Structures are given as structure tokens and as C-alpha cells.
Amino acid sequence: MVPSLQSLHTFALPAQSKSLCVIDDVAQLERLDYSQPYYVLGEGSNTVFIGDYDGLVIKMATKGVVISKQDDFIEVIAQAGENWHSLVSSLLKQGIPGLENLALIPGTVGAAPVQNIGAYGVEICRFVHQVRGFNLDTLKFINLSNADCQFHYRDSVFKHALKGRFIITEVTLRLSTAWRATLSYGPLQQLPKDVSAQVVFDEVIKIRQSKLPDPSQLPNAGSFFKNPMVGKLDAEQLLQRFPDMPIFPVDEQRVKLAAGWLIDNAGLKGTHVGAIRVYEKQALVLVNAGQGCGEELKQLIVAIQHKVNMMYGVVLEHEVRLIDCAGECQLQVGGND
């Protein structure tokens, strides 16, 4: 029987794969045939199958967490198939803070470094000590240091040089015992400086739940577009036209814009193509309101990118990974197009 992928990604579009292998023991990776096309999947919260995939889907479902306390840090080794939010919550219950800003981010531990997940002023790269995985060039398990991972904003070596050549099996995090709350971003700035990690955790969950629909109730893939970075001069020119536009400094030359604000201000909330629409409560989120299909999603993505590019001269890139019959594909309107 041809495996269905609809229940394996949170956007829940109808799609099938040629074959499917669920990995609950990393030794299974040594026995797979990598000469065929393949795609590695966690919980499918940052992947959308926009059509049938002509290859093998490898679903990572390995479990296990080992915690050890050192003088200056607590080391956490988590298997790739562990749910990310469950790990954050479990550590906090054990009195281990540090990841509270990253609460309720959907997906698995193994997927987190690929995307360098981040929220409310914190990225996972701050805590990653080592990533272990299966190297498909040598067919051996190897360890990569934080520097080896080449982390950048929503980016890593796993999207470039190691894309399709490395399967993450476990992630080692180091959390400082000298914890301090990170309250520099958005609504968290309103919290008192001496706030506890539990309060930050609860506030992050409250904020995210107010903006993001539950995928089990309304299929979605969370934040769909990356926040674009532009030069300071470009940002100043945009601010003359849009004084209310939020900006976030990145370095001396660049600032980050809020993709959700750009889409919202362009009047695109509620815009739909068939059953796929821009979520009314958060313009950064696209939802599958019924029996949506991949073609409808593609049309809506391009329409959003085109409107944003025409209105602001800004190129929006989708953060979510789109998979068609041949594998990952990129839709982009603007820039050099």
C-alpha cells in the first residue's frame, strides 16, 4: 500500500510517498538504501508536502534524554525524535531553565538545529554544544561542533553543504547554571527583570496560543515566512512611508523587518486561494481551512510574495520547507526574479 503523508505533516495536505520508514533505533539508518530519493521527517511541523513525493520518507522517532550536571552548565543529550516543547517543559519542571523562550515551538529535537529555531530573542544555536548524526557520504555516525553547524538566522549547514547528506540523530545542549531571563523581544519586555523562568515560559505559551492556531484543529505550519533583513538605509526609506513599521536591529548594517506586519499592512489577512488562507489572527500564518491542495498553497504564497515585493520592495522567503515529487523546492517572487 502506498503510504499517505497527510497525517505526517501539520498542514495536512493530501500526499503520498513511494515508501516510508519509521526510525526508532538509529541502527536502522545503516540498513537503508540511499541511492533512491529520500526525505528526513520529524513531526512535519515545518514541512509541507505540496504533492506526492517520489521517494523514501524517513521519519525519525527515536526517544531518550540524558541529563548531567557540571560545574557551570547542565548538559542535555536528547534523541532526534523527542518532541521539542515536551523537552523544554520537562527540563523546566526539573529546575533546568534556559529554553523557556522557545516554548511551544512545534517539531522534534532533531529538526531544531536544521532551522536554528528561534523566538523572542533566543535561538537554539546559543545552547547547542554538539550535533550527532549519520553521515551519508561515509555511512558512519559523526559528531559536529557548534561551529561546524554554521548557524545563522533560521539557517545552518544542514540546509547547505550537508543538505541531504546528514541525518541528525541526537543533539547535545548545554544550559548555563547562571541563568538570566531574556526579555529583550516584543511583549516579554513588559515582564519584571527578576521574573522566574516559569513565568517567562507561561507568558510565551500564552502569546503563541493567542496568535497560532492548534494544528490539530486548524492545519497549519506555524510561521510561514522568514522575517526579512534589509539594509539600514532601505529601512529608513521604508519608515518614511510606513512610520509604524516595526524594525529590529541586527548589526551595524542591517535590520530585521516583521514579515507578519508587512503582510498584514498590505491588507492580506483573510486572503485565500481555495481552502488555503492567511490566518485572520496572525498574518504570518497560513492555514488549510478544508480540503486544500498543494497548487492552492503555491498560488497563495506567490500572491503574498508579489504583493509584499510590489508594496515594499522586499523579498519574502518561506520559512516552511515545501516538498514536491522531486524533493524540496523554493518559491520566490522579487529580487532577481
C-alpha positions, -999 to +999 in steps of 0.1 A: +000+000+000+013+035-009+020+054+024-001+085+030+017+116+042-014+137+051-013+128+088+025+132+090+027+169+083+007+195+103-005+214+072-023+181+063-024+184+025-032+151+007+001+135-005+017+101-007+053+088-008+068+059-027+078+043+007+081+052+044+105+040+071+099+049+108+132+050+127+130+041+164+166+027+165+195+046+148+210+013+137+182+012+111+199+041+093+228+018+084+205-005+065+186+019+043+191+023+005+203+059+000+206+056-038+169+064-041+155+099-033+147+103+003+135+130+028+140+130+065+109+140+086+103+147+122+068+157+132+062+175+099+056+209+116+079+228+093+074+206+062+045+208+037+041+181+011+026+200-018+023+169-039+032+132-040+068+125-031+086+101-054+110+086-028+115+073+007+103+093+037+125+086+067+106+095+099+128+100+129+110+086+160+140+078+184+134+087+220+156+094+251+170+122+272+202+121+293+209+149+317+242+155+335+252+184+358+286+201+355+301+230+374+290+258+351+264+241+330+239+213+327+243+190+297+213+176+280+216+149+253+183+144+235+174+120+208+161+133+175+126+120+178+119+138+211+092+165+209+108+199+214+082+215+236+080+184+258+117+187+263+116+224+273+087+217+297+103+186+312+136+204+319+118+234+335+099+210+358+133+196+368+146+231+377+166+235+345+158+268+328+172+284+297+149+272+269+117+289+281+117+315+253+115+286+228+084+270+244+056+257+222+077+257+191+064+226+172+085+198+160+113+175+171+147+179+187+163+166+155+147+193+133+155+222+157+192+227+146+184+225+109+161+255+112+181+271+140+147+276+157+142+309+175+117+330+192+115+361+215+152+370+212+166+335+216+179+309+191+188+273+198+223+279+185+231+296+218+228+262+236+239+236+210+272+221+220+272+192+196+250+175+170+254+138+163+242+122+131+247+097+103+270+109+075+257+095+042+290+100+024+309+078+048+279+058+062+292+065+097+280+083+128+299+115+135+297+145+159+296+181+147+306+210+170+285+242+173+310+259+148+306+230+124+269+236+123+274+271+108+243+286+124+227+318+111+192+332+113+169+303+105+198+286+088+225+261+093+250+238+074+222+212+073+204+234+047+235+238+026+267+217+025+252+188+045+217+191+029+207+155+021+240+142+033+235+141+071+207+127+093+206+142+128+202+115+155+208+134+187+215+170+199+237+179+229+226+212+247+245+230+274+225+253+296+243+277+319+237+273+356+240+312+359+205+317+343+192+351+334+159+359+317+160+371+281+133+398+279+145+419+251+119+410+225+083+421+220+057+415+248+084+400+271+098+435+276+068+442+299+079+415+324+099+425+355+137+419+353+136+395+383+110+373+367+112+335+370+118+311+341+084+296+347+067+330+343+085+335+310+076+300+299+039+307+307+039+341+290+055+327+258+029+299+257+001+325+262+014+347+234+019+319+210-015+304+216-031+338+211-015+340+176-011+305+164-039+280+158-037+245+171-027+223+140-050+195+153-079+219+150-069+240+120-040+226+100-010+249+097+028+250+098+033+279+122+051+310+110+053+305+072+077+333+062+111+344+074+114+379+088+134+397+060+166+415+066+173+448+048+200+475+049+196+504+074+192+529+045+164+508+029+147+506+063+149+544+068+133+549+035+105+525+043+099+542+077+093+575+059+064+558+041+053+535+069+062+552+103+045+524+123+066+496+107+085+477+134+122+471+129+147+451+149+184+459+147+206+430+136+241+446+132+256+479+121+245+475+085+212+456+087+178+455+104+151+428+105+116+436+094+085+418+107+071+397+079+037+394+096+034+431+098+043+435+061+016+410+051-010+425+075-003+461+064-006+450+028-042+440+036-037+403+031-052+389+062-080+366+053-069+364+016-074+329+003-069+306-027-095+278-024-092+264+011-058+279+019-059+313+035-039+339+055-049+334+092-071+363+105-054+365+139-018+363+126-008+372+091+024+353+093+004+320+094-012+302+065-039+277+073-056+248+055-093+256+062-106+225+045-096+201+017-068+223+005-043+212-021-007+220-029-015+241-060-037+264-040-009+268-014+016+277-041-007+302-057-012+319-023+025+320-014+033+336-048+005+361-044+017+372-010+053+375-021+043+395-052+021+420-031+049+425-005+075+430-031+054+455-051+045+474-019+078+475+000+104+463-024+111+434+000+116+398-010+098+373+013+112+338+016+091+310+030+105+295+062+085+263+058+101+236+036+080+227+006+083+192-008+071+182-043+076+150-063+113+156-067+121+169-032+124+204-016+116+233-038+117+271-033+091+296-044+103+332-046+089+364-062+110+395-063+147+403-061+165+387-091+133+371-105 
